[in-house]
Amino acid sequence: MPGNAEVTIGVRIGDEPDFETISRAQTDQSGTLKVAVPVPDEARTGQEITFVVETVNGRVRLVSDTLEIGA
């Protein structure tokens, strides 16, 4: 991520077509982002979940591996 960039954090649960924005944050001077975001309440055990971080201008987007929600 670029340094000092405002970003949105999104999540996609299961086979939803789009990511839902769940938080906003800002990277530090070196582009590092350290933020904790909760798993949305509607997520259920066994579902797959994917997170995305994207600069608000849309130029950089990072997508996590798909994870399975555990018990």
C-alpha positions in Angstrom: 0.0 0.0 0.0 1.2 3.6 -0.6 2.3 5.6 2.5 -0.2 7.8 4.3 -3.1 6.5 2.1 -6.7 6.4 3.2 -8.1 2.9 2.6 -11.4 1.1 2.8 -11.6 -2.4 4.3 -14.2 -4.7 2.9 -15.5 -8.3 3.3 -17.3 -10.8 1.1 -19.1 -13.7 2.8 -19.9 -16.9 0.9 -20.9 -16.4 -2.7 -21.9 -12.8 -2.4 -20.9 -11.0 -5.6 -19.5 -7.8 -4.1 -17.4 -6.7 -1.1 -19.2 -4.8 1.7 -17.2 -1.9 3.2 -16.8 -2.5 6.9 -14.2 0.0 8.0 -11.8 2.8 6.9 -8.2 3.3 8.0 -5.0 5.0 7.0 -1.6 3.4 6.2 1.5 4.8 8.0 4.3 6.6 6.2 5.8 3.4 4.9 2.5 2.0 3.7 2.0 -0.5 6.5 -1.6 -1.0 7.7 -2.3 -2.5 11.2 -6.0 -2.7 11.9 -8.3 -5.2 13.6 -11.8 -5.7 12.0 -14.5 -7.9 13.4 -16.0 -10.8 11.4 -19.5 -9.5 10.5 -22.3 -11.0 12.7 -24.0 -12.5 9.6 -21.0 -14.8 8.9 -21.6 -18.4 10.0 -19.4 -21.3 10.8 -18.3 -23.1 7.7 -18.8 -20.1 5.4 -16.0 -18.7 3.3 -14.9 -15.1 3.9 -12.6 -12.9 1.9 -11.2 -9.5 3.0 -10.1 -6.6 0.7 -8.1 -3.4 1.4 -8.4 -0.7 -1.3 -7.2 2.9 -1.5 -10.1 5.3 -1.6 -9.0 6.4 -5.1 -9.2 2.8 -6.3 -5.6 2.6 -7.6 -4.4 -0.2 -5.3 -6.4 -3.2 -4.1 -5.2 -6.1 -2.0 -7.4 -9.2 -1.6 -6.9 -11.9 1.0 -6.9 -15.6 0.4 -10.4 -17.0 1.0 -10.7 -18.3 4.6 -13.2 -20.7 6.1 -14.9 -19.5 9.3 -14.2 -21.9 12.1 -16.2 -22.8 15.2 
